[in-house]
Amino acid sequence: MSKIPKRELKEEQRAKVIGASMAIGLHLLALTLFFNTGFKVIYPPPAEMGIEVELEMEPAKPIQVSSGSEPRVERPNPEEEVRLVQRSQSPITGAGANRGAEATAGEKGDVEQYEPPKPKPVDRRALFPSASNADSTAPQVARESSREMTAGHSDGNTRVGSTEGEPQARLAGRSIMGSLPEPEYNVNKSGKVVVRISVDQYGTVISATAGVTGTTVQDKTLWEAAKRAAFKAKFNISSAAPAAQEGTITYIFKLK
């Protein structure tokens, strides 16, 4: 292994020293400039610069008001002739004054004569219907009976003709499917029990309360029998009905 000459080692060390010295000098110079320029605080701060403007207000000028002369009444001159304002005249001159026709009274004078009201004609066909006027609609309409909500009507309470003694259901726009179930009871009492019911859209009774307004018997056994029978009732399906439509079922209990 060959040895490095001492001369080359000295030159290398000299170059390192020079480079380090220059680096240190540059850093010191940069720090000096930084602290002298960047961190220099002027206290107190200088006053703000601006342009001084002098504002001069003009004095108020007085308003000159001219004095007018007082109104004076002209002195009348009795010798001067007074001039009248001439009226406007129509370009067409009439031959004379307008005159209307003279009013004359008739044979009975000018008084309005009172006329009694005429009696209305009597329709004899309505009073005495007979075979001759059988085609008239008035007596036929009067004798025609209405089937609105009568026993046996399709929208009525039951599907049978007579409702006496039979249970009756009232639910607006809904009809009972089949017939109403009869309550089962062993109590020898009579009376009427009204049950308030709630029916869903499928026609099923979802709630029942016995003994509401209209009930004439206060026996709890009959109330429970009517309530059980009400839960067995079935109505028609209606999608237009509310989710819980209220109605009533009336049961008539008889002595056994």
C-alpha positions in Angstrom: 0.0 0.0 0.0 1.6 3.3 -1.2 1.7 6.3 1.2 0.2 9.7 0.4 2.9 12.4 0.3 2.9 14.9 3.1 2.7 17.8 0.6 -0.7 16.7 -0.7 -2.0 16.2 2.8 -1.1 19.7 3.8 -2.8 21.2 0.7 -5.9 19.2 1.4 -6.1 20.3 5.0 -5.5 23.9 3.9 -8.3 23.7 1.4 -10.7 22.4 4.1 -9.8 25.2 6.4 -10.3 27.8 3.8 -13.7 26.3 2.8 -14.9 26.1 6.4 -13.7 29.7 7.1 -15.6 31.0 4.0 -18.8 29.1 5.0 -18.6 30.5 8.6 -18.0 34.0 7.3 -21.0 33.8 4.9 -23.3 32.6 7.7 -22.1 35.4 10.0 -22.7 38.0 7.3 -26.2 36.7 6.6 -27.1 36.7 10.3 -25.8 40.2 10.7 -27.9 41.5 7.7 -31.0 39.6 8.9 -30.9 41.1 12.4 -30.0 44.6 11.2 -32.8 44.8 8.6 -35.6 42.3 9.5 -35.9 42.9 13.3 -35.5 46.7 13.3 -38.5 48.2 15.1 -39.0 51.9 14.8 -40.4 53.3 18.1 -42.4 55.4 18.3 -43.9 54.7 14.9 -43.9 57.5 12.3 -46.9 59.6 11.8 -49.2 58.7 9.0 -48.7 60.7 5.9 -51.6 62.5 4.3 -52.7 65.6 2.5 -53.9 68.4 4.6 -57.2 69.9 3.3 -58.6 73.1 4.7 -62.3 73.3 4.7 -63.8 76.8 4.7 -67.6 77.2 5.3 -69.3 79.9 3.3 -71.3 82.3 5.4 -75.1 82.0 5.2 -76.6 84.4 2.8 -79.7 86.3 4.1 -82.9 85.7 2.1 -84.2 88.9 0.7 -88.0 89.2 0.9 -89.6 91.9 -1.2 -92.4 93.7 0.5 -95.6 93.9 -1.5 -98.0 96.6 -1.6 -101.2 96.5 0.4 -104.4 95.8 -1.7 -106.4 99.0 -2.2 -110.0 99.4 -3.1 -110.7 101.4 -6.1 -112.6 104.6 -5.5 -116.1 104.3 -7.1 -116.9 106.8 -9.8 -120.7 107.6 -9.7 -120.6 109.2 -13.2 -119.1 106.1 -14.9 -121.6 103.7 -16.5 -121.7 100.1 -15.0 -121.0 97.4 -17.6 -123.0 94.2 -17.3 -121.8 90.8 -18.5 -123.7 89.8 -21.6 -125.4 86.4 -21.4 -124.7 83.8 -24.0 -127.4 83.4 -26.7 -128.3 80.4 -28.6 -127.7 80.6 -32.4 -131.2 79.1 -33.0 -134.1 81.3 -32.0 -137.3 79.4 -31.1 -140.7 80.4 -32.3 -142.2 80.3 -28.8 -142.2 78.6 -25.4 -142.4 74.8 -25.2 -145.8 73.6 -24.2 -146.8 70.0 -23.4 -150.1 68.4 -24.3 -152.9 69.1 -21.9 -153.8 66.1 -19.7 -157.4 65.1 -19.8 -159.3 62.6 -17.6 -160.9 59.6 -19.2 -164.4 58.3 -18.7 -163.6 57.0 -15.3 -161.3 59.7 -14.3 -157.6 59.5 -13.7 -158.0 57.3 -10.5 -156.6 53.8 -10.7 -159.3 51.2 -10.5 -158.8 48.4 -8.0 -159.1 44.9 -9.4 -159.6 42.0 -7.0 -157.1 39.0 -7.4 -158.4 36.2 -9.6 -158.9 32.9 -7.9 -156.7 30.0 -9.0 -158.5 27.3 -11.0 -159.1 24.1 -9.0 -157.8 20.9 -10.4 -160.8 18.5 -10.1 -158.7 15.6 -11.1 -156.6 15.9 -8.0 -159.7 16.2 -5.8 -161.7 13.4 -7.4 -159.4 10.8 -9.0 -161.2 8.4 -11.2 -160.7 6.0 -14.0 -161.1 8.8 -16.5 -158.0 10.5 -15.4 -156.0 7.5 -14.4 -153.2 8.6 -16.7 -152.6 11.7 -14.5 -149.3 11.6 -12.6 -150.3 13.8 -9.7 -152.4 11.3 -7.7 -150.2 8.4 -8.7 -147.1 10.1 -7.3 -148.9 10.9 -4.1 -150.0 7.3 -3.6 -146.6 5.8 -4.5 -144.8 4.5 -1.4 -141.1 5.1 -0.9 -138.7 2.2 -0.3 -136.0 4.4 1.3 -134.6 2.6 4.3 -137.6 0.4 4.8 -137.5 -3.1 6.1 -136.0 -5.5 3.6 -134.3 -2.7 1.6 -130.8 -3.5 0.3 -129.3 -0.6 2.3 -131.6 -1.0 5.3 -130.9 -2.7 8.7 -131.8 -6.3 7.9 -132.5 -8.5 4.9 -136.0 -9.6 6.1 -139.2 -7.7 5.8 -140.2 -7.3 9.5 -137.6 -6.1 12.0 -139.8 -6.4 15.1 -137.9 -8.5 17.7 -134.9 -9.0 15.4 -131.4 -7.6 15.9 -130.7 -4.5 13.9 -127.3 -3.2 12.7 -126.6 0.4 11.6 -123.3 1.0 9.8 -123.3 3.8 7.2 -122.8 2.5 3.7 -122.2 -1.1 4.8 -124.4 -4.1 4.8 -124.5 -7.2 7.0 -123.2 -10.4 5.4 -125.8 -13.1 5.9 -127.7 -12.5 9.1 -126.8 -11.1 12.5 -125.8 -13.8 15.1 -128.3 -14.3 17.9 -127.0 -13.8 21.4 -127.0 -16.9 23.7 -128.4 -16.3 27.2 -130.1 -18.1 30.1 -131.5 -15.1 32.0 -135.2 -14.8 32.1 -135.3 -11.0 31.4 -136.4 -8.9 28.6 -135.2 -5.6 27.2 -133.1 -3.9 24.6 -129.3 -3.8 24.6 -127.4 -1.4 22.2 -123.8 -2.3 21.3 -121.4 0.2 19.9 -119.1 -1.5 17.4 -116.0 -0.6 15.4 -115.6 -2.4 12.0 -112.5 -2.4 9.8 -112.4 -2.3 6.0 -112.6 -6.1 5.8 -115.9 -6.1 7.6 -114.6 -7.6 10.9 -115.8 -6.2 14.2 -112.6 -5.2 16.1 -114.3 -3.7 19.2 -117.6 -3.8 20.9 -119.1 -1.9 23.9 -122.5 -2.9 25.3 -124.9 -0.8 27.2 -124.6 2.5 25.3 -127.4 5.0 24.7 -130.7 3.3 23.9 -130.2 0.3 26.2 -133.3 -0.4 28.4 -132.0 -3.3 30.5 -129.2 -3.1 33.0 -128.3 -6.8 33.3 -124.5 -7.5 32.9 -125.2 -11.0 31.7 -127.3 -9.8 28.8 -124.7 -7.1 28.0 -122.0 -9.7 27.7 -124.2 -12.0 25.6 -124.9 -9.1 23.2 -121.2 -8.2 23.1 -120.2 -11.8 22.2 -122.8 -11.9 19.5 -121.6 -8.5 18.1 -118.1 -9.8 17.6 -119.5 -12.6 15.4 -121.1 -10.2 13.0 -119.6 -9.8 9.5 -120.0 -6.8 7.2 -119.2 -6.3 3.5 -115.6 -5.3 2.5 -115.2 -1.6 1.6 -111.9 0.0 0.6 -113.5 3.4 0.8 -114.5 3.0 4.5 -112.3 4.3 7.3 -109.9 2.0 9.1 -112.2 1.8 12.1 -115.8 2.7 11.2 -118.3 3.0 14.1 -121.8 1.8 14.2 -124.4 0.0 16.4 -126.1 -3.3 16.8 -129.4 -3.5 18.7 -130.4 -6.8 20.3 -134.0 -7.5 21.6 -134.1 -9.9 24.6 -137.4 -11.7 25.3 -138.7 -13.6 28.3 -138.2 -17.4 27.9 
